[in-house]
Amino acid sequence: MTPDYEKEHLARLRPHLAECAVLLKSDGSFPLEEPCEIAAYGSGVRCTVKGGTGSGEVNSRQFVTVEEGLKKAGFTVTSSEWLDGYDIIRAEAKKAFIRRLQAEAKAAKVNYIFYSMGKVIPEPEYSLPMKAAGETAIYVLSRISGEGNDRTPEQGDFRLTAGEKRDILFLNRRYKRFMLVLNTGGPVDLSEVQEIGNILVLSQLGVETGSALADILLGLENPSGKLAATWCSTEEIPSIGEFAEPEDTRYREGVYVGYRYFCSIGARPLYPFGFGLSYTEFDLKNENVTLTGSIVTASVTVTNKGDRPGKEVVQLYLGAPQGRLDKPARSLAAFAKTKELLPGESQTLKLSFDMRGQASYDEGAAAYVLEAGDYVLYAGNSSADTCAAACIRLGREVPVRQVRNAFGNPGFEDWKPETAHAPTLSGDIPQFMLDPASIVEEKPAYDTAEEIDDAVKPLKDEELAYLTVGRFVKNGGMFSVIGNASSHVAGAAGETTSMLLHCGIEPVVMADGPAGVRVSPTYYEDKKGAHSAGAAIPETFTTLLPPAKKLLVELLAGKRPIPRRAEVKTHYATALPVGTALAQSWNLDFARECGDIVGDEMERFGVHLWLAPALNIHRSLLCGRNFEYFSEDPLLSGLFAAAVTNGVQEHPGCGVTIKHFAANNQETNRYGNSSNVSERALREIYLRGFEICVRESQPRALMTSYNLINGVHTSERRDLTQDVLRSEFGFNGIVMTDWVVGGSGPEAKYPGPQAHRVIAAGGDLFMPGSQADYENIVKGRKEETLSRRQLEISATRVLRMAACLLEERHVREKR
Ligand code: BGC
């Protein structure tokens, strides 16, 4: 029986799913008036993808594929023969792919288990007859990706296969009504199918992905999503910066990421950032703009001019003057979404932002500055469809925040456009003078003294070391890190120490996200704790393994035969829309609601820290984990992360762990790759979302990234986690590492981080924790490479966070 909480969570999500879907093309032949015969083709009809692979995979009780969603909604799916044929082709393709990987692993002399993990079967070439009955057809194209591997610009991944292109174009001609549906976590190159009249980015929406499509086809819901990243063609992919280099990846493009690049070179990509159509049409009218101190407020009236209810998103962009520093032609400054507007109905939205947040980073002065000149405000409904709404003039340069340069020289100068893109001023727009005196320069206090908790002072170095590494069993040999890393909640990703129970220090349990709470769906308990009763690790991690190897991995991950008398219990989680889909809603209230659903399930399952939201920037559209992340824009990313955080943290004893800090933008050689990036691009693009999230929601925890920045591990960078994160951004939660479970060996250019160095740099928790990490800290103390005081500081933070979460939870449980 499905418990009420699952039903309730799904019911809350369902009406919002169409808000995450982006209509890229519409010729008026959809929505349909009623369910009908439908010829449904494509990989995503039966093998629909609800989310990506890896640690973010969520174990939900049920999942509605497109085929099921259509049938449930009353459609007659006429293409079963094609779908059965496709199943056989896919199974064959999988076998052939496994053979190929085995040969590659053998040739490279690497372990097949590790080699195959996270690899994705490219879409095969095939030709099946397409003659299903009906006047309406859809083609659902799916792609999946995830942790450990990047996407490829090849056919079958970013590009369509020759067969997909052929079939899509054929269906468009053959059927009276045709829609191309993209069940992908990120962009595909649509340049070759531009003659299609209806294209929908359905995305990957969790449990009800198939139902959401049926709702949209029938017009029960009107898609109102807007792209959270630029969708361009292969030819348009920017090639200034490097991507997927094995050791050093140079971010030569500087601040010109995504739409900032396209707007600055005056080019319109295939589908720009912020773009999305609707079944209805809207009219946007700029009402008035005001400037109060440094706060800009614009009022925009949106009117529904069509004949269906719908929602629209208004976006404000700022074009900063070109001065000593070159600037992108547009940067998102604010956005807002209307309520559902009935035909003919209007709503005036008020959008505000602070000019201080628009400052550029001047490395020479180690300061955020607003340069003198004209700042042009644009309003519109995509980054490429705006008109000037006001001009804000600043008479002299104003320092906004004086900081310290932290990150060193990446070894190159950032790219900039050959000709600076001058702001275009159209018509008679209001002009304002920004008073420099309205901006008071901020000066963060660095190196402030930290308090040590009384409970920490009497503890021995060894006990403090327990507190600062995750859970491990002393002399317990290899311990699972993916399946049963928590002894309290089966399938959780980790927990803090249980070695200090005698001192009254209980463990805090952490489970993955971001598309829901990742725990084992079935489990049993004995005196040693909770154990997975089903698959111990994500299905997608083992799908390419032959049965014997799969069993071996499951055993290593802690799976044990279920004792005869054991009672098997369940805790199914709700699979939410993936991060990018959520951001495509541009609806912060919905993001907060998703956080609320997560918080509710964390309480039920006994989880204290959620390892999400993830808010890295979509720097390249080929990053394998982009679907987990929100956007290419830091404001959108930061505000969505904050909204989700607020939703989760309203629940007593629940905290989030924002990740992966920072510049974690590729999966190729993820443990040993250095993101080489200028201080300016780091601060304006890659750290900015984290800054916004911290200031708006004070997350309880943060996870550093696997990658290095300019040759130093992020977890070993005191300048990053102490000076920037704590002193400048005001973070007061705990900092943990990503799951260091091997990583690059000593022979690599960049060997993995070491526990004592991480704590010495001001990190608090080395995860998931092993005896070797514990010993590394103890050794660090003996050799004085780690001071007693720093160890006490980190232990204090872990202890206080744990006490706070556990206390809140106990109070809640007593109520
Ligand atoms: C991932 C993290 C995740 C952790 C725990 C790592 O491999 O990068 O995002 O939270 O595993 O599962």
Residues whose N, C-alpha, C, O or C-beta is under 5 A from the ligand:
A	BS01	BGC	S55 A493 D512 L611 D738 W739
